[in-house]
Amino acid sequence: MRLTQVVLFVADLPRMRHFYEATLGLAVVSAEEGFVRLDAGGSVLALHALRGEPPAAIPAVARQDSYLKLCFHTDDVPGTRASLVAAGVTMRNVKTFGAVSFCDGLDPEGNVFQVTTR
């Protein structure tokens, strides 16, 4: 077996689609009411709208109730971090262990994601 799709349930689908599409650069594979599939380079990140009213746009606070972290490959973690910070994304410091560098950030709903050379 192989992982082909990860579904992320979101409160504000348009905002989260904009973040993953425009800010992180994932291309839309398909979109329909309440569900968007994005090409994550070998797998799909699917955003699935939760029912109810989306929360007011506030700065993201890191979620403490999630056991999942989405990790995206980049060859240049410091450069990618700088671009994301310039786009208004909350990013933590770059860490390097041997040949591997990584940096965590927050999406608009507080989900922790990572950019990594791994």
C-alpha positions in Angstrom: 0.0 0.0 0.0 1.0 3.6 -0.4 -0.4 6.8 1.0 -2.2 8.7 -1.8 -4.4 11.3 0.0 -4.6 13.1 3.4 -7.8 14.7 4.3 -7.6 17.9 6.5 -11.0 19.0 8.0 -11.2 22.7 8.0 -13.5 25.4 9.4 -12.9 28.0 6.7 -12.5 26.2 3.3 -11.9 29.3 1.2 -9.2 30.7 3.5 -7.5 27.3 3.8 -7.6 26.7 0.1 -6.0 30.1 -0.5 -3.3 29.3 1.9 -2.4 25.9 0.5 -2.9 26.9 -3.1 -1.6 30.5 -3.3 0.9 30.6 -0.4 2.3 27.1 -0.5 1.9 26.7 -4.2 -0.1 23.4 -4.4 -2.1 23.1 -7.6 -5.9 22.3 -7.4 -6.7 18.8 -8.7 -10.4 19.2 -8.3 -12.9 21.4 -6.4 -16.5 21.0 -5.5 -18.8 22.4 -2.8 -17.1 21.7 0.5 -14.1 19.7 -0.8 -10.9 20.7 -2.6 -8.1 18.3 -3.7 -4.6 19.8 -4.0 -1.6 18.2 -5.7 1.0 17.7 -3.0 3.7 16.2 -5.2 3.0 12.5 -5.2 0.0 12.6 -2.9 -3.1 14.7 -2.5 -4.0 17.1 0.3 -7.8 17.2 0.4 -9.4 20.0 2.3 -12.9 19.0 3.6 -15.2 21.7 5.0 -16.6 21.2 8.4 -20.3 22.2 8.8 -21.2 25.4 10.4 -20.1 29.0 10.2 -16.4 29.6 9.7 -14.7 31.4 12.6 -13.7 35.0 12.4 -10.2 35.5 10.8 -7.8 35.7 13.7 -4.1 35.0 13.9 -3.5 31.3 14.1 -2.6 29.7 17.4 -0.8 26.4 17.3 -3.2 23.6 17.8 -2.5 21.4 20.7 -5.1 18.8 19.9 -3.6 17.4 16.7 -1.3 14.5 16.3 -0.6 15.2 12.6 2.0 17.4 10.9 2.1 17.9 7.2 5.6 18.1 5.9 6.6 19.6 2.5 9.9 19.1 0.8 12.1 22.1 -0.2 15.7 22.2 -1.2 16.1 25.6 0.6 14.5 25.7 4.0 15.9 29.2 5.0 14.8 30.7 1.7 11.4 29.0 1.9 10.9 30.2 5.4 11.8 33.8 4.4 9.3 33.7 1.6 6.6 32.4 3.9 7.3 35.0 6.6 7.2 37.7 3.9 3.7 36.3 3.0 2.6 36.7 6.6 2.9 33.1 7.7 3.9 32.4 11.3 7.1 30.4 11.1 9.4 29.0 13.8 13.2 29.0 13.6 15.1 26.8 11.2 16.7 23.7 12.8 19.5 21.6 11.2 20.7 18.2 12.2 23.4 16.9 10.0 22.3 17.2 6.4 18.6 17.7 7.3 17.1 21.1 7.8 13.5 21.9 8.8 11.2 24.6 10.0 7.7 24.5 11.4 4.9 27.0 10.6 1.2 27.5 11.2 -1.5 27.4 8.6 -4.5 29.8 9.1 -6.3 27.4 11.4 -3.3 26.7 13.6 -2.3 23.3 12.1 1.5 22.9 12.3 3.2 22.1 9.0 6.8 21.8 8.2 9.1 22.6 5.3 12.1 20.2 5.2 15.0 19.0 3.1 14.1 15.4 4.2 
